[in-house]
Amino acid sequence: LVEYTVSPNWFAAALLQYNYGNDHEYDRDKYPFFSLGYINGSNRITIGYGKQRAGLFCVGGVCRIVPASSGFTVSVTSSF
């Protein structure tokens, strides 16, 4: 995971997860994922693209359970 904060409100992240547990190297899946986001107070809007495996996903100190997906994603997170 690589994150870069451009200003107090904007951030970008790149993530590459790798399934190294398979004995056959050609069956080891890779999950690249890129995201851009905007933070306004306790609200966070994120757009992303890539392949994502199901499970716990953390970016910018915010973690959540996500389903498996491939393609574009849009998420809105609010804390209160």
Secondary structure, DSSP 8 states (H G I E B T S, - for coil): -EEEESSSSEEEEEEEEE-TT-SSGGG--EEEEEEEEEEETTEEEEEEEEEE-SEEEEETTEEEEE--EEEEEEEEEE--
